[in-house]
Amino acid sequence: MAGKAYTSGWNYKSWRNGFYGDTPRKRWLRFCAARFTGIEVNGTFYRLQEKSTFKKWRDETPTGFPFAIKGHHYVTHNKSCST
């Protein structure tokens, strides 16, 4: 039985030399998707993403590849609910 390995993000400059090696930055997501079984997206916590960005991520990963999308910090940390 194959194990599962997830990562929190893929766009870390500190991974450039050791993990990514010669892989061009524009191919980092595809590189990670070949080595991990899912990725948490941290960028959605800090800013809203364009619909085209999500489509690009989908197109660069295998069919059915799971992403865990973080909610925007305004909703998860700043917005208080009135009761």
PDB file with one MODEL, atoms N, CA, C and O in Angstrom:
MODEL        1
ATOM      1  N   MET A   1       0.846  -1.180   0.000  1.00  0.00           N
ATOM      2  CA  MET A   1       0.000   0.000   0.000  1.00  0.00           C
ATOM      3  C   MET A   1       0.889   1.241   0.000  1.00  0.00           C
ATOM      4  O   MET A   1       1.797   1.363   0.822  1.00  0.00           O
ATOM      5  N   ALA A   2       0.626   2.136  -0.906  1.00  0.00           N
ATOM      6  CA  ALA A   2       1.410   3.373  -1.012  1.00  0.00           C
ATOM      7  C   ALA A   2       1.025   4.328   0.108  1.00  0.00           C
ATOM      8  O   ALA A   2      -0.141   4.410   0.494  1.00  0.00           O
ATOM      9  N   GLY A   3       2.008   5.045   0.621  1.00  0.00           N
ATOM     10  CA  GLY A   3       1.753   6.032   1.660  1.00  0.00           C
ATOM     11  C   GLY A   3       1.323   7.356   1.063  1.00  0.00           C
ATOM     12  O   GLY A   3       1.361   7.562  -0.150  1.00  0.00           O
ATOM     13  N   LYS A   4       0.914   8.241   1.946  1.00  0.00           N
ATOM     14  CA  LYS A   4       0.519   9.579   1.527  1.00  0.00           C
ATOM     15  C   LYS A   4       1.515  10.575   2.101  1.00  0.00           C
ATOM     16  O   LYS A   4       1.936  10.463   3.253  1.00  0.00           O
ATOM     17  N   ALA A   5       1.876  11.534   1.292  1.00  0.00           N
ATOM     18  CA  ALA A   5       2.797  12.578   1.739  1.00  0.00           C
ATOM     19  C   ALA A   5       2.285  13.917   1.232  1.00  0.00           C
ATOM     20  O   ALA A   5       2.126  14.115   0.028  1.00  0.00           O
ATOM     21  N   TYR A   6       2.030  14.821   2.145  1.00  0.00           N
ATOM     22  CA  TYR A   6       1.525  16.137   1.810  1.00  0.00           C
ATOM     23  C   TYR A   6       2.573  17.187   2.128  1.00  0.00           C
ATOM     24  O   TYR A   6       3.461  16.966   2.952  1.00  0.00           O
ATOM     25  N   THR A   7       2.463  18.325   1.470  1.00  0.00           N
ATOM     26  CA  THR A   7       3.333  19.448   1.777  1.00  0.00           C
ATOM     27  C   THR A   7       2.497  20.702   1.919  1.00  0.00           C
ATOM     28  O   THR A   7       1.417  20.815   1.339  1.00  0.00           O
ATOM     29  N   SER A   8       2.997  21.622   2.679  1.00  0.00           N
ATOM     30  CA  SER A   8       2.331  22.907   2.869  1.00  0.00           C
ATOM     31  C   SER A   8       3.000  23.919   1.952  1.00  0.00           C
ATOM     32  O   SER A   8       3.971  24.569   2.337  1.00  0.00           O
ATOM     33  N   GLY A   9       2.484  24.046   0.758  1.00  0.00           N
ATOM     34  CA  GLY A   9       3.037  24.975  -0.219  1.00  0.00           C
ATOM     35  C   GLY A   9       4.132  24.361  -1.067  1.00  0.00           C
ATOM     36  O   GLY A   9       4.580  23.244  -0.811  1.00  0.00           O
ATOM     37  N   TRP A  10       4.556  25.099  -2.073  1.00  0.00           N
ATOM     38  CA  TRP A  10       5.600  24.619  -2.974  1.00  0.00           C
ATOM     39  C   TRP A  10       6.518  25.734  -3.441  1.00  0.00           C
ATOM     40  O   TRP A  10       7.521  25.466  -4.103  1.00  0.00           O
ATOM     41  N   ASN A  11       6.204  26.958  -3.117  1.00  0.00           N
ATOM     42  CA  ASN A  11       6.934  28.089  -3.672  1.00  0.00           C
ATOM     43  C   ASN A  11       7.895  28.696  -2.653  1.00  0.00           C
ATOM     44  O   ASN A  11       7.802  29.877  -2.319  1.00  0.00           O
ATOM     45  N   TYR A  12       8.815  27.872  -2.169  1.00  0.00           N
ATOM     46  CA  TYR A  12       9.761  28.314  -1.147  1.00  0.00           C
ATOM     47  C   TYR A  12      11.152  28.460  -1.752  1.00  0.00           C
ATOM     48  O   TYR A  12      11.727  27.488  -2.243  1.00  0.00           O
ATOM     49  N   LYS A  13      11.690  29.672  -1.715  1.00  0.00           N
ATOM     50  CA  LYS A  13      13.021  29.927  -2.274  1.00  0.00           C
ATOM     51  C   LYS A  13      14.086  29.049  -1.621  1.00  0.00           C
ATOM     52  O   LYS A  13      15.048  28.649  -2.278  1.00  0.00           O
ATOM     53  N   SER A  14      13.921  28.747  -0.340  1.00  0.00           N
ATOM     54  CA  SER A  14      14.924  27.942   0.367  1.00  0.00           C
ATOM     55  C   SER A  14      14.980  26.503  -0.159  1.00  0.00           C
ATOM     56  O   SER A  14      15.941  25.789   0.128  1.00  0.00           O
ATOM     57  N   TRP A  15      13.987  26.068  -0.912  1.00  0.00           N
ATOM     58  CA  TRP A  15      13.972  24.729  -1.491  1.00  0.00           C
ATOM     59  C   TRP A  15      14.682  24.689  -2.847  1.00  0.00           C
ATOM     60  O   TRP A  15      14.918  23.614  -3.397  1.00  0.00           O
ATOM     61  N   ARG A  16      15.021  25.866  -3.380  1.00  0.00           N
ATOM     62  CA  ARG A  16      15.542  25.978  -4.749  1.00  0.00           C
ATOM     63  C   ARG A  16      16.717  25.037  -5.025  1.00  0.00           C
ATOM     64  O   ARG A  16      16.636  24.216  -5.938  1.00  0.00           O
ATOM     65  N   ASN A  17      17.773  25.135  -4.283  1.00  0.00           N
ATOM     66  CA  ASN A  17      18.983  24.367  -4.592  1.00  0.00           C
ATOM     67  C   ASN A  17      18.913  22.914  -4.155  1.00  0.00           C
ATOM     68  O   ASN A  17      19.296  22.026  -4.917  1.00  0.00           O
ATOM     69  N   GLY A  18      18.436  22.654  -2.957  1.00  0.00           N
ATOM     70  CA  GLY A  18      18.419  21.296  -2.452  1.00  0.00           C
ATOM     71  C   GLY A  18      17.323  20.422  -3.024  1.00  0.00           C
ATOM     72  O   GLY A  18      17.601  19.332  -3.523  1.00  0.00           O
ATOM     73  N   PHE A  19      16.090  20.875  -2.961  1.00  0.00           N
ATOM     74  CA  PHE A  19      14.956  20.046  -3.367  1.00  0.00           C
ATOM     75  C   PHE A  19      14.691  20.132  -4.869  1.00  0.00           C
ATOM     76  O   PHE A  19      14.542  19.107  -5.533  1.00  0.00           O
ATOM     77  N   TYR A  20      14.633  21.337  -5.398  1.00  0.00           N
ATOM     78  CA  TYR A  20      14.273  21.515  -6.811  1.00  0.00           C
ATOM     79  C   TYR A  20      15.436  21.330  -7.781  1.00  0.00           C
ATOM     80  O   TYR A  20      15.228  21.002  -8.949  1.00  0.00           O
ATOM     81  N   GLY A  21      16.648  21.540  -7.301  1.00  0.00           N
ATOM     82  CA  GLY A  21      17.800  21.369  -8.178  1.00  0.00           C
ATOM     83  C   GLY A  21      17.723  22.257  -9.412  1.00  0.00           C
ATOM     84  O   GLY A  21      17.629  23.479  -9.298  1.00  0.00           O
ATOM     85  N   ASP A  22      17.761  21.644 -10.592  1.00  0.00           N
ATOM     86  CA  ASP A  22      17.754  22.386 -11.863  1.00  0.00           C
ATOM     87  C   ASP A  22      16.344  22.707 -12.369  1.00  0.00           C
ATOM     88  O   ASP A  22      16.201  23.308 -13.433  1.00  0.00           O
ATOM     89  N   THR A  23      15.319  22.324 -11.640  1.00  0.00           N
ATOM     90  CA  THR A  23      13.947  22.540 -12.095  1.00  0.00           C
ATOM     91  C   THR A  23      13.635  24.034 -12.159  1.00  0.00           C
ATOM     92  O   THR A  23      13.807  24.737 -11.163  1.00  0.00           O
ATOM     93  N   PRO A  24      13.180  24.532 -13.312  1.00  0.00           N
ATOM     94  CA  PRO A  24      12.806  25.949 -13.404  1.00  0.00           C
ATOM     95  C   PRO A  24      11.644  26.259 -12.463  1.00  0.00           C
ATOM     96  O   PRO A  24      10.771  25.417 -12.258  1.00  0.00           O
ATOM     97  N   ARG A  25      11.631  27.441 -11.903  1.00  0.00           N
ATOM     98  CA  ARG A  25      10.610  27.840 -10.935  1.00  0.00           C
ATOM     99  C   ARG A  25       9.184  27.638 -11.456  1.00  0.00           C
ATOM    100  O   ARG A  25       8.298  27.242 -10.700  1.00  0.00           O
ATOM    101  N   LYS A  26       8.966  27.906 -12.727  1.00  0.00           N
ATOM    102  CA  LYS A  26       7.612  27.773 -13.283  1.00  0.00           C
ATOM    103  C   LYS A  26       7.125  26.320 -13.288  1.00  0.00           C
ATOM    104  O   LYS A  26       5.944  26.066 -13.522  1.00  0.00           O
ATOM    105  N   ARG A  27       8.023  25.371 -13.033  1.00  0.00           N
ATOM    106  CA  ARG A  27       7.651  23.950 -12.999  1.00  0.00           C
ATOM    107  C   ARG A  27       7.664  23.367 -11.591  1.00  0.00           C
ATOM    108  O   ARG A  27       7.550  22.152 -11.428  1.00  0.00           O
ATOM    109  N   TRP A  28       7.800  24.198 -10.589  1.00  0.00           N
ATOM    110  CA  TRP A  28       7.864  23.721  -9.214  1.00  0.00           C
ATOM    111  C   TRP A  28       6.592  23.003  -8.777  1.00  0.00           C
ATOM    112  O   TRP A  28       6.672  21.972  -8.110  1.00  0.00           O
ATOM    113  N   LEU A  29       5.436  23.517  -9.132  1.00  0.00           N
ATOM    114  CA  LEU A  29       4.191  22.857  -8.730  1.00  0.00           C
ATOM    115  C   LEU A  29       4.110  21.471  -9.346  1.00  0.00           C
ATOM    116  O   LEU A  29       3.787  20.504  -8.655  1.00  0.00           O
ATOM    117  N   ARG A  30       4.393  21.365 -10.607  1.00  0.00           N
ATOM    118  CA  ARG A  30       4.371  20.065 -11.291  1.00  0.00           C
ATOM    119  C   ARG A  30       5.376  19.101 -10.641  1.00  0.00           C
ATOM    120  O   ARG A  30       5.080  17.920 -10.461  1.00  0.00           O
ATOM    121  N   PHE A  31       6.544  19.604 -10.298  1.00  0.00           N
ATOM    122  CA  PHE A  31       7.586  18.821  -9.634  1.00  0.00           C
ATOM    123  C   PHE A  31       7.066  18.270  -8.305  1.00  0.00           C
ATOM    124  O   PHE A  31       7.222  17.083  -8.017  1.00  0.00           O
ATOM    125  N   CYS A  32       6.450  19.134  -7.503  1.00  0.00           N
ATOM    126  CA  CYS A  32       5.908  18.702  -6.206  1.00  0.00           C
ATOM    127  C   CYS A  32       4.765  17.711  -6.375  1.00  0.00           C
ATOM    128  O   CYS A  32       4.665  16.738  -5.627  1.00  0.00           O
ATOM    129  N   ALA A  33       3.913  17.955  -7.347  1.00  0.00           N
ATOM    130  CA  ALA A  33       2.764  17.077  -7.559  1.00  0.00           C
ATOM    131  C   ALA A  33       3.187  15.672  -7.957  1.00  0.00           C
ATOM    132  O   ALA A  33       2.426  14.720  -7.785  1.00  0.00           O
ATOM    133  N   ALA A  34       4.400  15.538  -8.489  1.00  0.00           N
ATOM    134  CA  ALA A  34       4.918  14.214  -8.839  1.00  0.00           C
ATOM    135  C   ALA A  34       5.516  13.497  -7.624  1.00  0.00           C
ATOM    136  O   ALA A  34       5.788  12.298  -7.676  1.00  0.00           O
ATOM    137  N   ARG A  35       5.720  14.243  -6.528  1.00  0.00           N
ATOM    138  CA  ARG A  35       6.378  13.667  -5.355  1.00  0.00           C
ATOM    139  C   ARG A  35       5.495  13.627  -4.107  1.00  0.00           C
ATOM    140  O   ARG A  35       5.767  12.872  -3.173  1.00  0.00           O
ATOM    141  N   PHE A  36       4.448  14.432  -4.097  1.00  0.00           N
ATOM    142  CA  PHE A  36       3.528  14.485  -2.959  1.00  0.00           C
ATOM    143  C   PHE A  36       2.134  14.091  -3.429  1.00  0.00           C
ATOM    144  O   PHE A  36       1.829  14.153  -4.620  1.00  0.00           O
ATOM    145  N   THR A  37       1.300  13.687  -2.490  1.00  0.00           N
ATOM    146  CA  THR A  37      -0.056  13.272  -2.854  1.00  0.00           C
ATOM    147  C   THR A  37      -1.085  14.368  -2.585  1.00  0.00           C
ATOM    148  O   THR A  37      -2.277  14.156  -2.810  1.00  0.00           O
ATOM    149  N   GLY A  38      -0.656  15.519  -2.114  1.00  0.00           N
ATOM    150  CA  GLY A  38      -1.539  16.652  -1.886  1.00  0.00           C
ATOM    151  C   GLY A  38      -0.732  17.854  -1.425  1.00  0.00           C
ATOM    152  O   GLY A  38       0.369  17.710  -0.894  1.00  0.00           O
ATOM    153  N   ILE A  39      -1.291  19.042  -1.633  1.00  0.00           N
ATOM    154  CA  ILE A  39      -0.610  20.277  -1.263  1.00  0.00           C
ATOM    155  C   ILE A  39      -1.586  21.234  -0.598  1.00  0.00           C
ATOM    156  O   ILE A  39      -2.707  21.431  -1.066  1.00  0.00           O
ATOM    157  N   GLU A  40      -1.135  21.825   0.505  1.00  0.00           N
ATOM    158  CA  GLU A  40      -1.887  22.893   1.163  1.00  0.00           C
ATOM    159  C   GLU A  40      -1.471  24.210   0.519  1.00  0.00           C
ATOM    160  O   GLU A  40      -0.280  24.467   0.341  1.00  0.00           O
ATOM    161  N   VAL A  41      -2.434  25.036   0.173  1.00  0.00           N
ATOM    162  CA  VAL A  41      -2.150  26.321  -0.465  1.00  0.00           C
ATOM    163  C   VAL A  41      -2.196  27.421   0.583  1.00  0.00           C
ATOM    164  O   VAL A  41      -3.256  27.737   1.123  1.00  0.00           O
ATOM    165  N   ASN A  42      -1.039  27.998   0.862  1.00  0.00           N
ATOM    166  CA  ASN A  42      -0.946  29.075   1.844  1.00  0.00           C
ATOM    167  C   ASN A  42      -1.280  30.443   1.255  1.00  0.00           C
ATOM    168  O   ASN A  42      -1.737  31.330   1.977  1.00  0.00           O
ATOM    169  N   GLY A  43      -1.060  30.622  -0.034  1.00  0.00           N
ATOM    170  CA  GLY A  43      -1.270  31.919  -0.670  1.00  0.00           C
ATOM    171  C   GLY A  43      -2.685  32.443  -0.555  1.00  0.00           C
ATOM    172  O   GLY A  43      -2.892  33.656  -0.549  1.00  0.00           O
ATOM    173  N   THR A  44      -3.671  31.553  -0.461  1.00  0.00           N
ATOM    174  CA  THR A  44      -5.065  31.980  -0.353  1.00  0.00           C
ATOM    175  C   THR A  44      -5.354  32.612   1.008  1.00  0.00           C
ATOM    176  O   THR A  44      -6.352  33.315   1.163  1.00  0.00           O
ATOM    177  N   PHE A  45      -4.502  32.370   1.979  1.00  0.00           N
ATOM    178  CA  PHE A  45      -4.653  32.973   3.298  1.00  0.00           C
ATOM    179  C   PHE A  45      -4.310  34.463   3.248  1.00  0.00           C
ATOM    180  O   PHE A  45      -4.891  35.266   3.977  1.00  0.00           O
ATOM    181  N   TYR A  46      -3.372  34.817   2.393  1.00  0.00           N
ATOM    182  CA  TYR A  46      -2.854  36.186   2.358  1.00  0.00           C
ATOM    183  C   TYR A  46      -3.495  37.067   1.298  1.00  0.00           C
ATOM    184  O   TYR A  46      -3.578  38.281   1.482  1.00  0.00           O
ATOM    185  N   ARG A  47      -3.949  36.488   0.195  1.00  0.00           N
ATOM    186  CA  ARG A  47      -4.586  37.300  -0.850  1.00  0.00           C
ATOM    187  C   ARG A  47      -5.568  36.453  -1.651  1.00  0.00           C
ATOM    188  O   ARG A  47      -5.444  35.231  -1.733  1.00  0.00           O
ATOM    189  N   LEU A  48      -6.535  37.130  -2.230  1.00  0.00           N
ATOM    190  CA  LEU A  48      -7.512  36.453  -3.076  1.00  0.00           C
ATOM    191  C   LEU A  48      -6.832  36.053  -4.377  1.00  0.00           C
ATOM    192  O   LEU A  48      -5.990  36.785  -4.895  1.00  0.00           O
ATOM    193  N   GLN A  49      -7.194  34.908  -4.894  1.00  0.00           N
ATOM    194  CA  GLN A  49      -6.603  34.398  -6.129  1.00  0.00           C
ATOM    195  C   GLN A  49      -7.594  34.548  -7.278  1.00  0.00           C
ATOM    196  O   GLN A  49      -8.808  34.469  -7.088  1.00  0.00           O
ATOM    197  N   GLU A  50      -7.060  34.762  -8.450  1.00  0.00           N
ATOM    198  CA  GLU A  50      -7.891  34.816  -9.655  1.00  0.00           C
ATOM    199  C   GLU A  50      -8.365  33.399 -10.007  1.00  0.00           C
ATOM    200  O   GLU A  50      -7.687  32.417  -9.704  1.00  0.00           O
ATOM    201  N   LYS A  51      -9.508  33.309 -10.635  1.00  0.00           N
ATOM    202  CA  LYS A  51     -10.024  32.017 -11.079  1.00  0.00           C
ATOM    203  C   LYS A  51      -9.010  31.332 -12.003  1.00  0.00           C
ATOM    204  O   LYS A  51      -8.845  30.113 -11.961  1.00  0.00           O
ATOM    205  N   SER A  52      -8.340  32.122 -12.829  1.00  0.00           N
ATOM    206  CA  SER A  52      -7.349  31.568 -13.758  1.00  0.00           C
ATOM    207  C   SER A  52      -6.183  30.906 -13.016  1.00  0.00           C
ATOM    208  O   SER A  52      -5.580  29.966 -13.534  1.00  0.00           O
ATOM    209  N   THR A  53      -5.861  31.383 -11.820  1.00  0.00           N
ATOM    210  CA  THR A  53      -4.789  30.791 -11.023  1.00  0.00           C
ATOM    211  C   THR A  53      -5.161  29.370 -10.613  1.00  0.00           C
ATOM    212  O   THR A  53      -4.345  28.454 -10.714  1.00  0.00           O
ATOM    213  N   PHE A  54      -6.395  29.193 -10.151  1.00  0.00           N
ATOM    214  CA  PHE A  54      -6.852  27.855  -9.764  1.00  0.00           C
ATOM    215  C   PHE A  54      -6.871  26.912 -10.966  1.00  0.00           C
ATOM    216  O   PHE A  54      -6.526  25.737 -10.842  1.00  0.00           O
ATOM    217  N   LYS A  55      -7.272  27.424 -12.121  1.00  0.00           N
ATOM    218  CA  LYS A  55      -7.278  26.602 -13.330  1.00  0.00           C
ATOM    219  C   LYS A  55      -5.859  26.191 -13.709  1.00  0.00           C
ATOM    220  O   LYS A  55      -5.624  25.053 -14.116  1.00  0.00           O
ATOM    221  N   LYS A  56      -4.917  27.118 -13.574  1.00  0.00           N
ATOM    222  CA  LYS A  56      -3.517  26.817 -13.883  1.00  0.00           C
ATOM    223  C   LYS A  56      -2.995  25.724 -12.958  1.00  0.00           C
ATOM    224  O   LYS A  56      -2.342  24.786 -13.415  1.00  0.00           O
ATOM    225  N   TRP A  57      -3.279  25.838 -11.656  1.00  0.00           N
ATOM    226  CA  TRP A  57      -2.848  24.820 -10.699  1.00  0.00           C
ATOM    227  C   TRP A  57      -3.434  23.468 -11.067  1.00  0.00           C
ATOM    228  O   TRP A  57      -2.739  22.453 -11.032  1.00  0.00           O
ATOM    229  N   ARG A  58      -4.714  23.455 -11.420  1.00  0.00           N
ATOM    230  CA  ARG A  58      -5.366  22.200 -11.816  1.00  0.00           C
ATOM    231  C   ARG A  58      -4.685  21.597 -13.037  1.00  0.00           C
ATOM    232  O   ARG A  58      -4.447  20.390 -13.094  1.00  0.00           O
ATOM    233  N   ASP A  59      -4.376  22.440 -14.006  1.00  0.00           N
ATOM    234  CA  ASP A  59      -3.775  21.955 -15.252  1.00  0.00           C
ATOM    235  C   ASP A  59      -2.340  21.469 -15.076  1.00  0.00           C
ATOM    236  O   ASP A  59      -1.855  20.677 -15.883  1.00  0.00           O
ATOM    237  N   GLU A  60      -1.658  21.931 -14.036  1.00  0.00           N
ATOM    238  CA  GLU A  60      -0.266  21.546 -13.799  1.00  0.00           C
ATOM    239  C   GLU A  60      -0.117  20.322 -12.895  1.00  0.00           C
ATOM    240  O   GLU A  60       1.001  19.893 -12.606  1.00  0.00           O
ATOM    241  N   THR A  61      -1.228  19.768 -12.454  1.00  0.00           N
ATOM    242  CA  THR A  61      -1.188  18.631 -11.543  1.00  0.00           C
ATOM    243  C   THR A  61      -2.013  17.470 -12.116  1.00  0.00           C
ATOM    244  O   THR A  61      -2.857  17.683 -12.987  1.00  0.00           O
ATOM    245  N   PRO A  62      -1.777  16.262 -11.637  1.00  0.00           N
ATOM    246  CA  PRO A  62      -2.539  15.108 -12.138  1.00  0.00           C
ATOM    247  C   PRO A  62      -4.037  15.261 -11.851  1.00  0.00           C
ATOM    248  O   PRO A  62      -4.431  15.959 -10.917  1.00  0.00           O
ATOM    249  N   THR A  63      -4.845  14.616 -12.645  1.00  0.00           N
ATOM    250  CA  THR A  63      -6.292  14.621 -12.451  1.00  0.00           C
ATOM    251  C   THR A  63      -6.634  14.171 -11.040  1.00  0.00           C
ATOM    252  O   THR A  63      -6.152  13.136 -10.581  1.00  0.00           O
ATOM    253  N   GLY A  64      -7.455  14.937 -10.360  1.00  0.00           N
ATOM    254  CA  GLY A  64      -7.886  14.583  -9.014  1.00  0.00           C
ATOM    255  C   GLY A  64      -6.899  14.925  -7.919  1.00  0.00           C
ATOM    256  O   GLY A  64      -7.136  14.598  -6.756  1.00  0.00           O
ATOM    257  N   PHE A  65      -5.791  15.577  -8.262  1.00  0.00           N
ATOM    258  CA  PHE A  65      -4.790  15.931  -7.259  1.00  0.00           C
ATOM    259  C   PHE A  65      -5.418  16.879  -6.233  1.00  0.00           C
ATOM    260  O   PHE A  65      -5.979  17.906  -6.613  1.00  0.00           O
ATOM    261  N   PRO A  66      -5.333  16.546  -4.930  1.00  0.00           N
ATOM    262  CA  PRO A  66      -6.014  17.378  -3.933  1.00  0.00           C
ATOM    263  C   PRO A  66      -5.187  18.575  -3.448  1.00  0.00           C
ATOM    264  O   PRO A  66      -3.987  18.478  -3.192  1.00  0.00           O
ATOM    265  N   PHE A  67      -5.878  19.686  -3.338  1.00  0.00           N
ATOM    266  CA  PHE A  67      -5.336  20.895  -2.720  1.00  0.00           C
ATOM    267  C   PHE A  67      -6.167  21.192  -1.479  1.00  0.00           C
ATOM    268  O   PHE A  67      -7.391  21.062  -1.501  1.00  0.00           O
ATOM    269  N   ALA A  68      -5.515  21.583  -0.415  1.00  0.00           N
ATOM    270  CA  ALA A  68      -6.212  22.085   0.771  1.00  0.00           C
ATOM    271  C   ALA A  68      -6.063  23.602   0.720  1.00  0.00           C
ATOM    272  O   ALA A  68      -4.965  24.133   0.884  1.00  0.00           O
ATOM    273  N   ILE A  69      -7.154  24.279   0.495  1.00  0.00           N
ATOM    274  CA  ILE A  69      -7.135  25.732   0.312  1.00  0.00           C
ATOM    275  C   ILE A  69      -7.417  26.410   1.646  1.00  0.00           C
ATOM    276  O   ILE A  69      -8.476  26.212   2.242  1.00  0.00           O
ATOM    277  N   LYS A  70      -6.467  27.206   2.107  1.00  0.00           N
ATOM    278  CA  LYS A  70      -6.668  27.953   3.354  1.00  0.00           C
ATOM    279  C   LYS A  70      -7.637  29.095   3.109  1.00  0.00           C
ATOM    280  O   LYS A  70      -7.602  29.745   2.064  1.00  0.00           O
ATOM    281  N   GLY A  71      -8.512  29.333   4.096  1.00  0.00           N
ATOM    282  CA  GLY A  71      -9.412  30.472   4.023  1.00  0.00           C
ATOM    283  C   GLY A  71      -8.638  31.769   4.212  1.00  0.00           C
ATOM    284  O   GLY A  71      -7.616  31.798   4.896  1.00  0.00           O
ATOM    285  N   HIS A  72      -9.127  32.826   3.609  1.00  0.00           N
ATOM    286  CA  HIS A  72      -8.475  34.130   3.708  1.00  0.00           C
ATOM    287  C   HIS A  72      -8.442  34.608   5.159  1.00  0.00           C
ATOM    288  O   HIS A  72      -9.405  34.412   5.901  1.00  0.00           O
ATOM    289  N   HIS A  73      -7.346  35.228   5.560  1.00  0.00           N
ATOM    290  CA  HIS A  73      -7.155  35.632   6.960  1.00  0.00           C
ATOM    291  C   HIS A  73      -8.225  36.608   7.443  1.00  0.00           C
ATOM    292  O   HIS A  73      -8.515  36.652   8.638  1.00  0.00           O
ATOM    293  N   TYR A  74      -8.812  37.383   6.549  1.00  0.00           N
ATOM    294  CA  TYR A  74      -9.863  38.308   6.969  1.00  0.00           C
ATOM    295  C   TYR A  74     -11.044  37.529   7.544  1.00  0.00           C
ATOM    296  O   TYR A  74     -11.641  37.934   8.541  1.00  0.00           O
ATOM    297  N   VAL A  75     -11.369  36.421   6.913  1.00  0.00           N
ATOM    298  CA  VAL A  75     -12.493  35.593   7.361  1.00  0.00           C
ATOM    299  C   VAL A  75     -12.103  34.744   8.570  1.00  0.00           C
ATOM    300  O   VAL A  75     -12.876  34.625   9.521  1.00  0.00           O
ATOM    301  N   THR A  76     -10.911  34.157   8.536  1.00  0.00           N
ATOM    302  CA  THR A  76     -10.527  33.218   9.593  1.00  0.00           C
ATOM    303  C   THR A  76      -9.968  33.879  10.847  1.00  0.00           C
ATOM    304  O   THR A  76     -10.007  33.285  11.924  1.00  0.00           O
ATOM    305  N   HIS A  77      -9.446  35.104  10.725  1.00  0.00           N
ATOM    306  CA  HIS A  77      -8.795  35.728  11.882  1.00  0.00           C
ATOM    307  C   HIS A  77      -9.330  37.112  12.258  1.00  0.00           C
ATOM    308  O   HIS A  77      -9.280  37.484  13.430  1.00  0.00           O
ATOM    309  N   ASN A  78      -9.835  37.872  11.304  1.00  0.00           N
ATOM    310  CA  ASN A  78     -10.203  39.254  11.566  1.00  0.00           C
ATOM    311  C   ASN A  78     -11.695  39.512  11.696  1.00  0.00           C
ATOM    312  O   ASN A  78     -12.103  40.364  12.485  1.00  0.00           O
ATOM    313  N   LYS A  79     -12.496  38.814  10.959  1.00  0.00           N
ATOM    314  CA  LYS A  79     -13.946  39.058  10.912  1.00  0.00           C
ATOM    315  C   LYS A  79     -14.609  38.431  12.132  1.00  0.00           C
ATOM    316  O   LYS A  79     -14.558  37.215  12.320  1.00  0.00           O
ATOM    317  N   SER A  80     -15.221  39.254  12.943  1.00  0.00           N
ATOM    318  CA  SER A  80     -15.962  38.711  14.082  1.00  0.00           C
ATOM    319  C   SER A  80     -17.441  38.632  13.722  1.00  0.00           C
ATOM    320  O   SER A  80     -17.973  39.485  13.012  1.00  0.00           O
ATOM    321  N   CYS A  81     -18.070  37.620  14.213  1.00  0.00           N
ATOM    322  CA  CYS A  81     -19.500  37.407  13.948  1.00  0.00           C
ATOM    323  C   CYS A  81     -20.335  38.070  15.029  1.00  0.00           C
ATOM    324  O   CYS A  81     -20.029  37.976  16.217  1.00  0.00           O
ATOM    325  N   SER A  82     -21.386  38.737  14.600  1.00  0.00           N
ATOM    326  CA  SER A  82     -22.329  39.316  15.554  1.00  0.00           C
ATOM    327  C   SER A  82     -23.411  38.306  15.840  1.00  0.00           C
ATOM    328  O   SER A  82     -23.903  37.643  14.928  1.00  0.00           O
ATOM    329  N   THR A  83     -23.787  38.181  17.100  1.00  0.00           N
ATOM    330  CA  THR A  83     -24.850  37.235  17.432  1.00  0.00           C
ATOM    331  C   THR A  83     -26.070  37.970  17.917  1.00  0.00           C
ATOM    332  O   THR A  83     -27.077  37.344  18.248  1.00  0.00           O
TER     333      THR A  83
ENDMDL
END
